[in-house]
Each structure stands twice: as structure tokens, then as C-alpha cells.
Amino acid sequence: MGKSLLAAAATVVAAAVLLFGLSLLGATSAAFAFLVVWVPMTWLGTVSRIFQPRLPQRYHELRDFERDPWLYELLGVRLVKRLLRRGPLAVFNPGLHLPAERSPERLAELEQRMKDAEASHFVLLVAMLGVVINAAARGWWVAAGLTFLFDVLMNGYPVMLQRYNRVLLSARFPTVQADERAHPGASAAAG
């Protein structure tokens, strides 16, 4: 009952903030473009404590080109990592740090939390493309462009960051990757 109430309250608050922002700022404003990406992200961050969206394991498999993190580094993921690990933004995901106990179980739990964060941001990244397409279809090019920019910054980069972090995790602790290959779905059960 309590979890359902929290999910309902979060949904009502998110919808109210979006509607208020729409009436106050207008659908084509830069501030609303930010809000239309930020609010669903904070909503899913709250609701995912109750219901965590999960993607198929196949999605999370690192591709060959990702095994060397140079592409992510070229795209600026290290800068994003620094920004998210220090300062006020660090409060959003306190569980995405190396555990003090570096056992295979704790590392598998960390990897699952990374996959969960990646899944949430990926779902939002794709969902926000609908908002971008809607704005473009209406001829609101600035709103579409800004919404796309904020979507990439707030959802696309976190997806890349979690994939980058999993590359580093598997390189530093090879048993994490080996355990997943030996026992597919084991890290999903650990989370």
C-alpha cells in the first residue's frame, strides 16, 4: 500500500509540475524543454525504488568496440563522470561507487545497479525522443533542439557513463564479466 501510494504521489507531483511549467513557461521555451526532460527523470528516479525498469540482458552486453573505452572518453564521458561524482549531483546515485568490500557478490550488485541506472536513463532517452518529434512536427524547432540537447545531456550521457563504468569494472575485476558469462542472469538476481 505504501509503495503504491508513493508511486501515485510521485506521478501526481510530476504531472502537476509539468502542467504548471507548461502554463507558466510555454511549450516552446528553453526552460520548459529542460523541465520536460528533468521531471520525468526525477519521477522515474523515485518510482524506480518501487518498480525498476529492466532491459534484456542482451542489451547490456558490451560490444567489442566498447571494450576499449576510448570512444566514450572521446565523447567526454570522463568529464561527465567527474561532474556526477563531486558536488551536488553526487546525491542522485550514491550507490554507484565501488563497494568497500570488493567481493564478487558486492561487485555483481554494483554492476546490477549500473545496469539499472542505465536502463532507466535509456528508457527516458527513447521516450523523450517522442517529445522531440512532437515539437519538430509542430514546427517548434528551437524547443525540439533544446529538448534533444537536454535529453542527450541528462539521459544519453548517463547511459554512456554506465556502459563506460562497466567496461572499467570488468577490466579491473575480470571475475565480474566471467561470472556473468558462466551464470547468465546471475547479476540480475543479485540486484
C-alpha positions in Angstrom: 0.0 0.0 0.0 2.7 2.5 1.0 4.7 1.8 -2.2 1.7 2.3 -4.4 0.9 5.5 -2.6 4.5 6.8 -3.2 4.3 5.9 -6.9 0.9 7.6 -7.2 2.1 10.7 -5.3 5.2 10.9 -7.4 3.2 10.7 -10.6 0.7 13.3 -9.5 3.5 15.7 -8.4 5.4 15.1 -11.7 2.3 15.7 -13.8 1.4 18.9 -11.8 4.9 20.3 -12.2 4.8 19.6 -16.0 1.4 21.2 -16.4 2.3 24.2 -14.2 5.6 24.6 -16.2 3.7 24.4 -19.5 1.2 27.1 -18.5 3.9 29.3 -16.9 6.8 28.9 -19.3 5.1 27.9 -22.6 5.7 24.8 -24.7 8.4 26.4 -26.8 10.6 27.9 -24.1 14.1 26.7 -23.2 13.0 26.4 -19.5 10.2 24.0 -20.4 12.5 22.0 -22.7 14.7 21.5 -19.6 11.7 20.7 -17.4 10.1 18.2 -19.8 13.3 16.1 -19.6 14.2 16.7 -15.9 10.8 16.0 -14.4 10.3 12.5 -15.9 13.9 11.7 -14.9 13.3 12.6 -11.3 9.9 10.9 -11.4 11.5 7.6 -12.7 14.3 8.0 -10.1 11.6 8.0 -7.4 9.3 5.3 -8.9 12.3 3.0 -9.7 12.7 2.4 -6.0 9.4 0.5 -6.3 9.5 -0.7 -9.9 12.8 -0.9 -11.6 12.6 -0.9 -15.4 14.9 -3.7 -16.7 16.1 -4.3 -20.2 17.0 -7.7 -21.7 20.5 -9.0 -20.8 21.4 -8.8 -24.5 21.0 -5.0 -24.4 23.6 -4.8 -21.6 26.2 -6.9 -23.2 29.2 -4.8 -24.0 30.0 -4.7 -27.7 33.5 -5.3 -29.0 34.0 -1.6 -29.8 33.2 -0.7 -26.2 35.8 -2.9 -24.6 38.4 -0.1 -25.2 36.9 3.0 -23.6 38.5 5.4 -26.0 35.2 6.2 -27.8 33.4 7.1 -24.5 36.4 9.2 -23.4 36.4 11.0 -26.8 32.8 11.8 -26.3 33.6 13.4 -22.9 32.3 10.8 -20.5 35.2 11.2 -18.1 34.2 14.9 -17.7 30.6 13.8 -17.0 31.9 11.3 -14.5 33.8 13.9 -12.6 30.8 16.2 -12.6 28.5 13.5 -11.3 30.9 12.2 -8.6 31.6 15.5 -7.0 29.3 18.3 -5.9 25.6 18.4 -5.6 24.9 16.0 -8.4 26.6 13.2 -6.5 23.4 12.8 -4.3 21.4 11.3 -7.1 23.2 8.0 -7.2 25.1 7.3 -4.0 25.1 3.5 -4.7 27.1 3.7 -7.9 30.6 3.6 -6.3 33.0 0.8 -5.7 32.0 -1.1 -2.6 34.4 -1.2 0.4 34.2 -5.0 0.3 35.3 -6.0 -3.2 33.9 -9.5 -3.1 32.4 -11.0 -6.3 28.9 -10.6 -4.8 29.3 -6.9 -3.9 30.8 -6.2 -7.4 27.9 -8.1 -9.0 25.5 -6.0 -7.0 27.3 -2.8 -8.2 27.2 -4.0 -11.8 23.4 -4.6 -11.5 22.9 -1.1 -10.0 24.8 0.2 -13.0 22.6 -1.7 -15.4 19.5 -0.5 -13.6 20.6 3.2 -13.8 21.5 2.6 -17.5 18.1 1.0 -18.2 16.2 3.9 -16.5 18.1 6.5 -18.5 17.8 4.6 -21.7 14.0 4.3 -21.3 13.8 8.0 -20.7 16.2 8.8 -23.6 13.9 6.9 -26.0 10.7 8.3 -24.5 11.9 11.9 -24.8 12.5 11.4 -28.5 8.8 11.3 -28.8 8.6 14.8 -27.2 11.3 15.9 -29.6 9.5 14.5 -32.6 6.2 16.1 -31.5 7.9 19.5 -31.1 9.5 19.2 -34.5 6.2 18.2 -36.1 4.7 21.3 -34.8 7.5 23.4 -36.2 8.9 24.3 -32.8 12.5 23.8 -33.9 14.2 25.5 -31.0 12.1 23.6 -28.5 12.8 20.3 -30.3 16.6 21.1 -30.5 16.8 22.1 -26.8 14.8 19.1 -25.7 17.0 16.8 -27.7 20.1 18.5 -26.2 18.8 18.2 -22.6 17.8 14.6 -23.3 21.3 13.7 -24.5 22.9 15.5 -21.5 20.5 14.1 -18.8 19.9 10.7 -20.3 22.3 9.9 -23.1 25.4 10.7 -21.2 24.4 8.7 -18.1 23.7 5.7 -20.4 27.2 6.1 -21.9 28.7 6.6 -18.4 27.2 3.4 -17.0 28.5 1.4 -20.0 31.9 3.1 -19.6 32.0 2.3 -15.9 31.1 -1.4 -16.6 34.0 -1.6 -19.1 36.3 -0.2 -16.4 34.8 -2.6 -13.8 35.2 -5.7 -16.0 38.8 -4.6 -16.8 39.7 -4.1 -13.1 37.8 -7.0 -11.8 37.7 -9.7 -14.6 35.6 -12.0 -12.4 32.6 -9.7 -12.8 32.5 -10.4 -16.5 33.5 -14.0 -16.2 30.8 -14.6 -13.6 28.1 -13.2 -15.9 29.2 -15.4 -18.8 29.4 -18.5 -16.6 26.0 -17.8 -14.9 23.8 -15.6 -17.3 21.3 -13.6 -15.3 23.2 -14.1 -12.0 23.8 -10.3 -11.6 20.1 -9.7 -12.3 19.3 -12.0 -9.4 21.8 -10.2 -7.2 20.1 -6.8 -7.6 
